[in-house]
Amino acid sequence: MEDVTYTKGLYTATATVRPLDGGEYRGVVSLARDEGEELENTIYEVEATSASEEEALEEAKALAHRILGEIEF
C-alpha cells in the first residue's frame, strides 16, 4: 500500500500502515520538520488497530490532518 504525504510549511506528514501480529494493522504518521541542515522526525501511532490496510491508512491520514492542523507558525 502506498504511503500518503501531506505538507504544511516546513512540516511533512507521511501516513503509512504497519502490519501487526494476528492479521491486524495500525496506522502510523511520520512528521518531519525541515529546518535546512537539521531534519527532525517524530512518529505518531493511531491508537486503535484495524482489520484492513485500507482502514488503517484512512485512520493514519485522519491523524496526519489533525497533527498538521494543530501546527501554528
mmCIF file of the N, C-alpha and C atoms, coordinates in Angstrom:
data_MODEL
# 
_entry.id   MODEL 
# 
loop_
_atom_site.group_PDB 
_atom_site.id 
_atom_site.type_symbol 
_atom_site.label_atom_id 
_atom_site.label_alt_id 
_atom_site.label_comp_id 
_atom_site.label_asym_id 
_atom_site.label_entity_id 
_atom_site.label_seq_id 
_atom_site.pdbx_PDB_ins_code 
_atom_site.Cartn_x 
_atom_site.Cartn_y 
_atom_site.Cartn_z 
_atom_site.occupancy 
_atom_site.B_iso_or_equiv 
_atom_site.pdbx_formal_charge 
_atom_site.auth_seq_id 
_atom_site.auth_comp_id 
_atom_site.auth_asym_id 
_atom_site.auth_atom_id 
_atom_site.pdbx_PDB_model_num 
ATOM 1   N N  . MET A 1 1  ? 0.846  -1.167  0.000  1.00 0.00 ? 1  MET A N  1 
ATOM 2   C CA . MET A 1 1  ? 0.000  0.000   0.000  1.00 0.00 ? 1  MET A CA 1 
ATOM 3   C C  . MET A 1 1  ? 0.897  1.237   0.000  1.00 0.00 ? 1  MET A C  1 
ATOM 4   N N  . GLU A 1 2  ? 0.524  2.219   -0.821 1.00 0.00 ? 2  GLU A N  1 
ATOM 5   C CA . GLU A 1 2  ? 1.295  3.454   -0.966 1.00 0.00 ? 2  GLU A CA 1 
ATOM 6   C C  . GLU A 1 2  ? 1.146  4.363   0.250  1.00 0.00 ? 2  GLU A C  1 
ATOM 7   N N  . ASP A 1 3  ? 2.248  4.978   0.662  1.00 0.00 ? 3  ASP A N  1 
ATOM 8   C CA . ASP A 1 3  ? 2.203  5.996   1.694  1.00 0.00 ? 3  ASP A CA 1 
ATOM 9   C C  . ASP A 1 3  ? 1.546  7.252   1.123  1.00 0.00 ? 3  ASP A C  1 
ATOM 10  N N  . VAL A 1 4  ? 0.980  8.068   2.001  1.00 0.00 ? 4  VAL A N  1 
ATOM 11  C CA . VAL A 1 4  ? 0.357  9.323   1.597  1.00 0.00 ? 4  VAL A CA 1 
ATOM 12  C C  . VAL A 1 4  ? 1.088  10.443  2.323  1.00 0.00 ? 4  VAL A C  1 
ATOM 13  N N  . THR A 1 5  ? 1.480  11.481  1.571  1.00 0.00 ? 5  THR A N  1 
ATOM 14  C CA . THR A 1 5  ? 2.267  12.569  2.138  1.00 0.00 ? 5  THR A CA 1 
ATOM 15  C C  . THR A 1 5  ? 1.505  13.887  2.053  1.00 0.00 ? 5  THR A C  1 
ATOM 16  N N  . TYR A 1 6  ? 1.545  14.651  3.152  1.00 0.00 ? 6  TYR A N  1 
ATOM 17  C CA . TYR A 1 6  ? 0.932  15.974  3.242  1.00 0.00 ? 6  TYR A CA 1 
ATOM 18  C C  . TYR A 1 6  ? 2.005  16.945  3.713  1.00 0.00 ? 6  TYR A C  1 
ATOM 19  N N  . THR A 1 7  ? 1.948  18.189  3.226  1.00 0.00 ? 7  THR A N  1 
ATOM 20  C CA . THR A 1 7  ? 2.938  19.186  3.606  1.00 0.00 ? 7  THR A CA 1 
ATOM 21  C C  . THR A 1 7  ? 2.245  20.463  4.059  1.00 0.00 ? 7  THR A C  1 
ATOM 22  N N  . LYS A 1 8  ? 2.808  21.067  5.112  1.00 0.00 ? 8  LYS A N  1 
ATOM 23  C CA . LYS A 1 8  ? 2.346  22.370  5.593  1.00 0.00 ? 8  LYS A CA 1 
ATOM 24  C C  . LYS A 1 8  ? 3.581  23.136  6.056  1.00 0.00 ? 8  LYS A C  1 
ATOM 25  N N  . GLY A 1 9  ? 3.948  24.147  5.290  1.00 0.00 ? 9  GLY A N  1 
ATOM 26  C CA . GLY A 1 9  ? 5.137  24.930  5.628  1.00 0.00 ? 9  GLY A CA 1 
ATOM 27  C C  . GLY A 1 9  ? 6.379  24.057  5.648  1.00 0.00 ? 9  GLY A C  1 
ATOM 28  N N  . LEU A 1 10 ? 7.078  24.057  6.775  1.00 0.00 ? 10 LEU A N  1 
ATOM 29  C CA . LEU A 1 10 ? 8.295  23.257  6.936  1.00 0.00 ? 10 LEU A CA 1 
ATOM 30  C C  . LEU A 1 10 ? 8.009  21.802  7.315  1.00 0.00 ? 10 LEU A C  1 
ATOM 31  N N  . TYR A 1 11 ? 6.739  21.459  7.515  1.00 0.00 ? 11 TYR A N  1 
ATOM 32  C CA . TYR A 1 11 ? 6.370  20.147  8.023  1.00 0.00 ? 11 TYR A CA 1 
ATOM 33  C C  . TYR A 1 11 ? 5.857  19.226  6.915  1.00 0.00 ? 11 TYR A C  1 
ATOM 34  N N  . THR A 1 12 ? 6.273  17.978  6.978  1.00 0.00 ? 12 THR A N  1 
ATOM 35  C CA . THR A 1 12 ? 5.777  16.947  6.072  1.00 0.00 ? 12 THR A CA 1 
ATOM 36  C C  . THR A 1 12 ? 5.301  15.776  6.909  1.00 0.00 ? 12 THR A C  1 
ATOM 37  N N  . ALA A 1 13 ? 4.041  15.403  6.733  1.00 0.00 ? 13 ALA A N  1 
ATOM 38  C CA . ALA A 1 13 ? 3.468  14.253  7.441  1.00 0.00 ? 13 ALA A CA 1 
ATOM 39  C C  . ALA A 1 13 ? 3.264  13.130  6.426  1.00 0.00 ? 13 ALA A C  1 
ATOM 40  N N  . THR A 1 14 ? 3.794  11.965  6.751  1.00 0.00 ? 14 THR A N  1 
ATOM 41  C CA . THR A 1 14 ? 3.641  10.800  5.886  1.00 0.00 ? 14 THR A CA 1 
ATOM 42  C C  . THR A 1 14 ? 2.825  9.754   6.623  1.00 0.00 ? 14 THR A C  1 
ATOM 43  N N  . ALA A 1 15 ? 1.669  9.411   6.046  1.00 0.00 ? 15 ALA A N  1 
ATOM 44  C CA . ALA A 1 15 ? 0.782  8.400   6.630  1.00 0.00 ? 15 ALA A CA 1 
ATOM 45  C C  . ALA A 1 15 ? 1.095  7.060   5.988  1.00 0.00 ? 15 ALA A C  1 
ATOM 46  N N  . THR A 1 16 ? 1.244  6.042   6.815  1.00 0.00 ? 16 THR A N  1 
ATOM 47  C CA . THR A 1 16 ? 1.555  4.702   6.333  1.00 0.00 ? 16 THR A CA 1 
ATOM 48  C C  . THR A 1 16 ? 0.867  3.678   7.222  1.00 0.00 ? 16 THR A C  1 
ATOM 49  N N  . VAL A 1 17 ? 1.037  2.398   6.887  1.00 0.00 ? 17 VAL A N  1 
ATOM 50  C CA . VAL A 1 17 ? 0.405  1.306   7.628  1.00 0.00 ? 17 VAL A CA 1 
ATOM 51  C C  . VAL A 1 17 ? 1.474  0.321   8.063  1.00 0.00 ? 17 VAL A C  1 
ATOM 52  N N  . ARG A 1 18 ? 1.337  -0.166  9.290  1.00 0.00 ? 18 ARG A N  1 
ATOM 53  C CA . ARG A 1 18 ? 2.249  -1.183  9.813  1.00 0.00 ? 18 ARG A CA 1 
ATOM 54  C C  . ARG A 1 18 ? 1.436  -2.441  10.135 1.00 0.00 ? 18 ARG A C  1 
ATOM 55  N N  . PRO A 1 19 ? 1.853  -3.596  9.592  1.00 0.00 ? 19 PRO A N  1 
ATOM 56  C CA . PRO A 1 19 ? 1.150  -4.840  9.938  1.00 0.00 ? 19 PRO A CA 1 
ATOM 57  C C  . PRO A 1 19 ? 1.498  -5.263  11.369 1.00 0.00 ? 19 PRO A C  1 
ATOM 58  N N  . LEU A 1 20 ? 0.518  -5.819  12.049 1.00 0.00 ? 20 LEU A N  1 
ATOM 59  C CA . LEU A 1 20 ? 0.704  -6.312  13.415 1.00 0.00 ? 20 LEU A CA 1 
ATOM 60  C C  . LEU A 1 20 ? 0.494  -7.820  13.439 1.00 0.00 ? 20 LEU A C  1 
ATOM 61  N N  . ASP A 1 21 ? 0.886  -8.453  14.515 1.00 0.00 ? 21 ASP A N  1 
ATOM 62  C CA . ASP A 1 21 ? 0.608  -9.873  14.692 1.00 0.00 ? 21 ASP A CA 1 
ATOM 63  C C  . ASP A 1 21 ? -0.901 -10.087 14.722 1.00 0.00 ? 21 ASP A C  1 
ATOM 64  N N  . GLY A 1 22 ? -1.349 -11.220 14.239 1.00 0.00 ? 22 GLY A N  1 
ATOM 65  C CA . GLY A 1 22 ? -2.765 -11.540 14.291 1.00 0.00 ? 22 GLY A CA 1 
ATOM 66  C C  . GLY A 1 22 ? -3.552 -11.004 13.107 1.00 0.00 ? 22 GLY A C  1 
ATOM 67  N N  . GLY A 1 23 ? -2.866 -10.489 12.081 1.00 0.00 ? 23 GLY A N  1 
ATOM 68  C CA . GLY A 1 23 ? -3.555 -10.035 10.888 1.00 0.00 ? 23 GLY A CA 1 
ATOM 69  C C  . GLY A 1 23 ? -4.179 -8.658  10.976 1.00 0.00 ? 23 GLY A C  1 
ATOM 70  N N  . GLU A 1 24 ? -3.851 -7.902  12.018 1.00 0.00 ? 24 GLU A N  1 
ATOM 71  C CA . GLU A 1 24 ? -4.384 -6.543  12.138 1.00 0.00 ? 24 GLU A CA 1 
ATOM 72  C C  . GLU A 1 24 ? -3.333 -5.543  11.673 1.00 0.00 ? 24 GLU A C  1 
ATOM 73  N N  . TYR A 1 25 ? -3.764 -4.292  11.551 1.00 0.00 ? 25 TYR A N  1 
ATOM 74  C CA . TYR A 1 25 ? -2.895 -3.223  11.058 1.00 0.00 ? 25 TYR A CA 1 
ATOM 75  C C  . TYR A 1 25 ? -3.033 -1.993  11.937 1.00 0.00 ? 25 TYR A C  1 
ATOM 76  N N  . ARG A 1 26 ? -1.984 -1.167  11.936 1.00 0.00 ? 26 ARG A N  1 
ATOM 77  C CA . ARG A 1 26 ? -2.013 0.091   12.685 1.00 0.00 ? 26 ARG A CA 1 
ATOM 78  C C  . ARG A 1 26 ? -1.526 1.205   11.771 1.00 0.00 ? 26 ARG A C  1 
ATOM 79  N N  . GLY A 1 27 ? -2.245 2.315   11.782 1.00 0.00 ? 27 GLY A N  1 
ATOM 80  C CA . GLY A 1 27 ? -1.829 3.491   11.036 1.00 0.00 ? 27 GLY A CA 1 
ATOM 81  C C  . GLY A 1 27 ? -0.725 4.224   11.779 1.00 0.00 ? 27 GLY A C  1 
ATOM 82  N N  . VAL A 1 28 ? 0.239  4.739   11.023 1.00 0.00 ? 28 VAL A N  1 
ATOM 83  C CA . VAL A 1 28 ? 1.390  5.436   11.592 1.00 0.00 ? 28 VAL A CA 1 
ATOM 84  C C  . VAL A 1 28 ? 1.624  6.711   10.793 1.00 0.00 ? 28 VAL A C  1 
ATOM 85  N N  . VAL A 1 29 ? 1.989  7.787   11.495 1.00 0.00 ? 29 VAL A N  1 
ATOM 86  C CA . VAL A 1 29 ? 2.322  9.049   10.843 1.00 0.00 ? 29 VAL A CA 1 
ATOM 87  C C  . VAL A 1 29 ? 3.727  9.453   11.254 1.00 0.00 ? 29 VAL A C  1 
ATOM 88  N N  . SER A 1 30 ? 4.546  9.736   10.254 1.00 0.00 ? 30 SER A N  1 
ATOM 89  C CA . SER A 1 30 ? 5.878  10.270  10.489 1.00 0.00 ? 30 SER A CA 1 
ATOM 90  C C  . SER A 1 30 ? 5.829  11.757  10.167 1.00 0.00 ? 30 SER A C  1 
ATOM 91  N N  . LEU A 1 31 ? 6.157  12.590  11.149 1.00 0.00 ? 31 LEU A N  1 
ATOM 92  C CA . LEU A 1 31 ? 6.148  14.037  10.962 1.00 0.00 ? 31 LEU A CA 1 
ATOM 93  C C  . LEU A 1 31 ? 7.586  14.528  10.904 1.00 0.00 ? 31 LEU A C  1 
ATOM 94  N N  . ALA A 1 32 ? 7.952  15.135  9.783  1.00 0.00 ? 32 ALA A N  1 
ATOM 95  C CA . ALA A 1 32 ? 9.310  15.651  9.612  1.00 0.00 ? 32 ALA A CA 1 
ATOM 96  C C  . ALA A 1 32 ? 9.254  17.174  9.556  1.00 0.00 ? 32 ALA A C  1 
ATOM 97  N N  . ARG A 1 33 ? 10.216 17.789  10.192 1.00 0.00 ? 33 ARG A N  1 
ATOM 98  C CA . ARG A 1 33 ? 10.351 19.250  10.156 1.00 0.00 ? 33 ARG A CA 1 
ATOM 99  C C  . ARG A 1 33 ? 11.700 19.566  9.534  1.00 0.00 ? 33 ARG A C  1 
ATOM 100 N N  . ASP A 1 34 ? 11.685 20.248  8.411  1.00 0.00 ? 34 ASP A N  1 
ATOM 101 C CA . ASP A 1 34 ? 12.908 20.554  7.668  1.00 0.00 ? 34 ASP A CA 1 
ATOM 102 C C  . ASP A 1 34 ? 13.342 21.979  7.952  1.00 0.00 ? 34 ASP A C  1 
ATOM 103 N N  . GLU A 1 35 ? 14.413 22.105  8.709  1.00 0.00 ? 35 GLU A N  1 
ATOM 104 C CA . GLU A 1 35 ? 14.951 23.427  9.053  1.00 0.00 ? 35 GLU A CA 1 
ATOM 105 C C  . GLU A 1 35 ? 16.307 23.624  8.388  1.00 0.00 ? 35 GLU A C  1 
ATOM 106 N N  . GLY A 1 36 ? 16.393 23.323  7.103  1.00 0.00 ? 36 GLY A N  1 
ATOM 107 C CA . GLY A 1 36 ? 17.660 23.492  6.389  1.00 0.00 ? 36 GLY A CA 1 
ATOM 108 C C  . GLY A 1 36 ? 18.575 22.314  6.625  1.00 0.00 ? 36 GLY A C  1 
ATOM 109 N N  . GLU A 1 37 ? 19.586 22.495  7.468  1.00 0.00 ? 37 GLU A N  1 
ATOM 110 C CA . GLU A 1 37 ? 20.566 21.448  7.722  1.00 0.00 ? 37 GLU A CA 1 
ATOM 111 C C  . GLU A 1 37 ? 20.034 20.360  8.652  1.00 0.00 ? 37 GLU A C  1 
ATOM 112 N N  . GLU A 1 38 ? 19.090 20.708  9.494  1.00 0.00 ? 38 GLU A N  1 
ATOM 113 C CA . GLU A 1 38 ? 18.611 19.786  10.520 1.00 0.00 ? 38 GLU A CA 1 
ATOM 114 C C  . GLU A 1 38 ? 17.210 19.283  10.175 1.00 0.00 ? 38 GLU A C  1 
ATOM 115 N N  . LEU A 1 39 ? 17.007 17.976  10.246 1.00 0.00 ? 39 LEU A N  1 
ATOM 116 C CA . LEU A 1 39 ? 15.706 17.385  9.969  1.00 0.00 ? 39 LEU A CA 1 
ATOM 117 C C  . LEU A 1 39 ? 15.235 16.660  11.225 1.00 0.00 ? 39 LEU A C  1 
ATOM 118 N N  . GLU A 1 40 ? 14.110 17.105  11.766 1.00 0.00 ? 40 GLU A N  1 
ATOM 119 C CA . GLU A 1 40 ? 13.535 16.474  12.962 1.00 0.00 ? 40 GLU A CA 1 
ATOM 120 C C  . GLU A 1 40 ? 12.433 15.525  12.527 1.00 0.00 ? 40 GLU A C  1 
ATOM 121 N N  . ASN A 1 41 ? 12.380 14.342  13.119 1.00 0.00 ? 41 ASN A N  1 
ATOM 122 C CA . ASN A 1 41 ? 11.329 13.365  12.826 1.00 0.00 ? 41 ASN A CA 1 
ATOM 123 C C  . ASN A 1 41 ? 10.634 12.947  14.114 1.00 0.00 ? 41 ASN A C  1 
ATOM 124 N N  . THR A 1 42 ? 9.320  12.862  14.067 1.00 0.00 ? 42 THR A N  1 
ATOM 125 C CA . THR A 1 42 ? 8.527  12.370  15.180 1.00 0.00 ? 42 THR A CA 1 
ATOM 126 C C  . THR A 1 42 ? 7.545  11.348  14.623 1.00 0.00 ? 42 THR A C  1 
ATOM 127 N N  . ILE A 1 43 ? 7.358  10.249  15.337 1.00 0.00 ? 43 ILE A N  1 
ATOM 128 C CA . ILE A 1 43 ? 6.447  9.187   14.907 1.00 0.00 ? 43 ILE A CA 1 
ATOM 129 C C  . ILE A 1 43 ? 5.213  9.191   15.804 1.00 0.00 ? 43 ILE A C  1 
ATOM 130 N N  . TYR A 1 44 ? 4.045  9.136   15.181 1.00 0.00 ? 44 TYR A N  1 
ATOM 131 C CA . TYR A 1 44 ? 2.764  9.055   15.888 1.00 0.00 ? 44 TYR A CA 1 
ATOM 132 C C  . TYR A 1 44 ? 2.051  7.793   15.423 1.00 0.00 ? 44 TYR A C  1 
ATOM 133 N N  . GLU A 1 45 ? 1.406  7.099   16.347 1.00 0.00 ? 45 GLU A N  1 
ATOM 134 C CA . GLU A 1 45 ? 0.639  5.905   16.005 1.00 0.00 ? 45 GLU A CA 1 
ATOM 135 C C  . GLU A 1 45 ? -0.833 6.131   16.299 1.00 0.00 ? 45 GLU A C  1 
ATOM 136 N N  . VAL A 1 46 ? -1.678 5.611   15.422 1.00 0.00 ? 46 VAL A N  1 
ATOM 137 C CA . VAL A 1 46 ? -3.107 5.601   15.678 1.00 0.00 ? 46 VAL A CA 1 
ATOM 138 C C  . VAL A 1 46 ? -3.335 4.660   16.850 1.00 0.00 ? 46 VAL A C  1 
ATOM 139 N N  . GLU A 1 47 ? -4.171 5.050   17.795 1.00 0.00 ? 47 GLU A N  1 
ATOM 140 C CA . GLU A 1 47 ? -4.374 4.231   18.994 1.00 0.00 ? 47 GLU A CA 1 
ATOM 141 C C  . GLU A 1 47 ? -5.018 2.885   18.692 1.00 0.00 ? 47 GLU A C  1 
ATOM 142 N N  . ALA A 1 48 ? -6.035 2.886   17.838 1.00 0.00 ? 48 ALA A N  1 
ATOM 143 C CA . ALA A 1 48 ? -6.784 1.655   17.559 1.00 0.00 ? 48 ALA A CA 1 
ATOM 144 C C  . ALA A 1 48 ? -6.119 0.856   16.443 1.00 0.00 ? 48 ALA A C  1 
ATOM 145 N N  . THR A 1 49 ? -6.334 -0.451  16.476 1.00 0.00 ? 49 THR A N  1 
ATOM 146 C CA . THR A 1 49 ? -5.896 -1.301  15.373 1.00 0.00 ? 49 THR A CA 1 
ATOM 147 C C  . THR A 1 49 ? -7.055 -1.463  14.397 1.00 0.00 ? 49 THR A C  1 
ATOM 148 N N  . SER A 1 50 ? -6.724 -1.867  13.175 1.00 0.00 ? 50 SER A N  1 
ATOM 149 C CA . SER A 1 50 ? -7.730 -2.025  12.127 1.00 0.00 ? 50 SER A CA 1 
ATOM 150 C C  . SER A 1 50 ? -7.637 -3.423  11.528 1.00 0.00 ? 50 SER A C  1 
ATOM 151 N N  . ALA A 1 51 ? -8.753 -3.883  10.993 1.00 0.00 ? 51 ALA A N  1 
ATOM 152 C CA . ALA A 1 51 ? -8.803 -5.212  10.387 1.00 0.00 ? 51 ALA A CA 1 
ATOM 153 C C  . ALA A 1 51 ? -8.248 -5.223  8.964  1.00 0.00 ? 51 ALA A C  1 
ATOM 154 N N  . SER A 1 52 ? -8.161 -4.030  8.321  1.00 0.00 ? 52 SER A N  1 
ATOM 155 C CA . SER A 1 52 ? -7.656 -3.981  6.951  1.00 0.00 ? 52 SER A CA 1 
ATOM 156 C C  . SER A 1 52 ? -6.624 -2.875  6.793  1.00 0.00 ? 52 SER A C  1 
ATOM 157 N N  . GLU A 1 53 ? -5.785 -3.029  5.776  1.00 0.00 ? 53 GLU A N  1 
ATOM 158 C CA . GLU A 1 53 ? -4.790 -1.998  5.486  1.00 0.00 ? 53 GLU A CA 1 
ATOM 159 C C  . GLU A 1 53 ? -5.465 -0.687  5.100  1.00 0.00 ? 53 GLU A C  1 
ATOM 160 N N  . GLU A 1 54 ? -6.534 -0.779  4.320  1.00 0.00 ? 54 GLU A N  1 
ATOM 161 C CA . GLU A 1 54 ? -7.233 0.415   3.862  1.00 0.00 ? 54 GLU A CA 1 
ATOM 162 C C  . GLU A 1 54 ? -7.787 1.229   5.026  1.00 0.00 ? 54 GLU A C  1 
ATOM 163 N N  . GLU A 1 55 ? -8.394 0.536   5.980  1.00 0.00 ? 55 GLU A N  1 
ATOM 164 C CA . GLU A 1 55 ? -8.949 1.211   7.157  1.00 0.00 ? 55 GLU A CA 1 
ATOM 165 C C  . GLU A 1 55 ? -7.838 1.852   7.987  1.00 0.00 ? 55 GLU A C  1 
ATOM 166 N N  . ALA A 1 56 ? -6.738 1.134   8.168  1.00 0.00 ? 56 ALA A N  1 
ATOM 167 C CA . ALA A 1 56 ? -5.611 1.670   8.932  1.00 0.00 ? 56 ALA A CA 1 
ATOM 168 C C  . ALA A 1 56 ? -5.020 2.898   8.248  1.00 0.00 ? 56 ALA A C  1 
ATOM 169 N N  . LEU A 1 57 ? -4.948 2.881   6.907  1.00 0.00 ? 57 LEU A N  1 
ATOM 170 C CA . LEU A 1 57 ? -4.423 4.041   6.189  1.00 0.00 ? 57 LEU A CA 1 
ATOM 171 C C  . LEU A 1 57 ? -5.365 5.232   6.326  1.00 0.00 ? 57 LEU A C  1 
ATOM 172 N N  . GLU A 1 58 ? -6.652 5.002   6.283  1.00 0.00 ? 58 GLU A N  1 
ATOM 173 C CA . GLU A 1 58 ? -7.616 6.094   6.464  1.00 0.00 ? 58 GLU A CA 1 
ATOM 174 C C  . GLU A 1 58 ? -7.464 6.716   7.852  1.00 0.00 ? 58 GLU A C  1 
ATOM 175 N N  . GLU A 1 59 ? -7.255 5.885   8.866  1.00 0.00 ? 59 GLU A N  1 
ATOM 176 C CA . GLU A 1 59 ? -7.030 6.382   10.232 1.00 0.00 ? 59 GLU A CA 1 
ATOM 177 C C  . GLU A 1 59 ? -5.741 7.192   10.300 1.00 0.00 ? 59 GLU A C  1 
ATOM 178 N N  . ALA A 1 60 ? -4.683 6.723   9.616  1.00 0.00 ? 60 ALA A N  1 
ATOM 179 C CA . ALA A 1 60 ? -3.404 7.439   9.612  1.00 0.00 ? 60 ALA A CA 1 
ATOM 180 C C  . ALA A 1 60 ? -3.538 8.773   8.891  1.00 0.00 ? 60 ALA A C  1 
ATOM 181 N N  . LYS A 1 61 ? -4.282 8.808   7.792  1.00 0.00 ? 61 LYS A N  1 
ATOM 182 C CA . LYS A 1 61 ? -4.488 10.057  7.063  1.00 0.00 ? 61 LYS A CA 1 
ATOM 183 C C  . LYS A 1 61 ? -5.240 11.060  7.929  1.00 0.00 ? 61 LYS A C  1 
ATOM 184 N N  . ALA A 1 62 ? -6.251 10.607  8.655  1.00 0.00 ? 62 ALA A N  1 
ATOM 185 C CA . ALA A 1 62 ? -7.000 11.490  9.550  1.00 0.00 ? 62 ALA A CA 1 
ATOM 186 C C  . ALA A 1 62 ? -6.084 12.045  10.647 1.00 0.00 ? 62 ALA A C  1 
ATOM 187 N N  . LEU A 1 63 ? -5.221 11.194  11.190 1.00 0.00 ? 63 LEU A N  1 
ATOM 188 C CA . LEU A 1 63 ? -4.279 11.632  12.220 1.00 0.00 ? 63 LEU A CA 1 
ATOM 189 C C  . LEU A 1 63 ? -3.306 12.664  11.646 1.00 0.00 ? 63 LEU A C  1 
ATOM 190 N N  . ALA A 1 64 ? -2.818 12.441  10.444 1.00 0.00 ? 64 ALA A N  1 
ATOM 191 C CA . ALA A 1 64 ? -1.901 13.391  9.807  1.00 0.00 ? 64 ALA A CA 1 
ATOM 192 C C  . ALA A 1 64 ? -2.570 14.753  9.639  1.00 0.00 ? 64 ALA A C  1 
ATOM 193 N N  . HIS A 1 65 ? -3.826 14.762  9.228  1.00 0.00 ? 65 HIS A N  1 
ATOM 194 C CA . HIS A 1 65 ? -4.561 16.021  9.082  1.00 0.00 ? 65 HIS A CA 1 
ATOM 195 C C  . HIS A 1 65 ? -4.719 16.734  10.422 1.00 0.00 ? 65 HIS A C  1 
ATOM 196 N N  . ARG A 1 66 ? -5.011 15.972  11.482 1.00 0.00 ? 66 ARG A N  1 
ATOM 197 C CA . ARG A 1 66 ? -5.150 16.583  12.812 1.00 0.00 ? 66 ARG A CA 1 
ATOM 198 C C  . ARG A 1 66 ? -3.828 17.185  13.267 1.00 0.00 ? 66 ARG A C  1 
ATOM 199 N N  . ILE A 1 67 ? -2.749 16.450  13.081 1.00 0.00 ? 67 ILE A N  1 
ATOM 200 C CA . ILE A 1 67 ? -1.432 16.932  13.518 1.00 0.00 ? 67 ILE A CA 1 
ATOM 201 C C  . ILE A 1 67 ? -1.065 18.213  12.778 1.00 0.00 ? 67 ILE A C  1 
ATOM 202 N N  . LEU A 1 68 ? -1.179 18.200  11.456 1.00 0.00 ? 68 LEU A N  1 
ATOM 203 C CA . LEU A 1 68 ? -0.834 19.394  10.674 1.00 0.00 ? 68 LEU A CA 1 
ATOM 204 C C  . LEU A 1 68 ? -1.764 20.560  10.978 1.00 0.00 ? 68 LEU A C  1 
ATOM 205 N N  . GLY A 1 69 ? -3.027 20.259  11.285 1.00 0.00 ? 69 GLY A N  1 
ATOM 206 C CA . GLY A 1 69 ? -3.986 21.304  11.614 1.00 0.00 ? 69 GLY A CA 1 
ATOM 207 C C  . GLY A 1 69 ? -3.673 22.016  12.914 1.00 0.00 ? 69 GLY A C  1 
ATOM 208 N N  . GLU A 1 70 ? -2.965 21.347  13.818 1.00 0.00 ? 70 GLU A N  1 
ATOM 209 C CA . GLU A 1 70 ? -2.619 21.931  15.116 1.00 0.00 ? 70 GLU A CA 1 
ATOM 210 C C  . GLU A 1 70 ? -1.333 22.745  15.080 1.00 0.00 ? 70 GLU A C  1 
ATOM 211 N N  . ILE A 1 71 ? -0.583 22.637  13.986 1.00 0.00 ? 71 ILE A N  1 
ATOM 212 C CA . ILE A 1 71 ? 0.686  23.357  13.893 1.00 0.00 ? 71 ILE A CA 1 
ATOM 213 C C  . ILE A 1 71 ? 0.418  24.823  13.617 1.00 0.00 ? 71 ILE A C  1 
ATOM 214 N N  . GLU A 1 72 ? 1.052  25.688  14.423 1.00 0.00 ? 72 GLU A N  1 
ATOM 215 C CA . GLU A 1 72 ? 0.954  27.129  14.229 1.00 0.00 ? 72 GLU A CA 1 
ATOM 216 C C  . GLU A 1 72 ? 2.333  27.668  13.902 1.00 0.00 ? 72 GLU A C  1 
ATOM 217 N N  . PHE A 1 73 ? 2.344  28.641  13.038 1.00 0.00 ? 73 PHE A N  1 
ATOM 218 C CA . PHE A 1 73 ? 3.636  29.235  12.643 1.00 0.00 ? 73 PHE A CA 1 
ATOM 219 C C  . PHE A 1 73 ? 3.901  30.503  13.396 1.00 0.00 ? 73 PHE A C  1 
# 
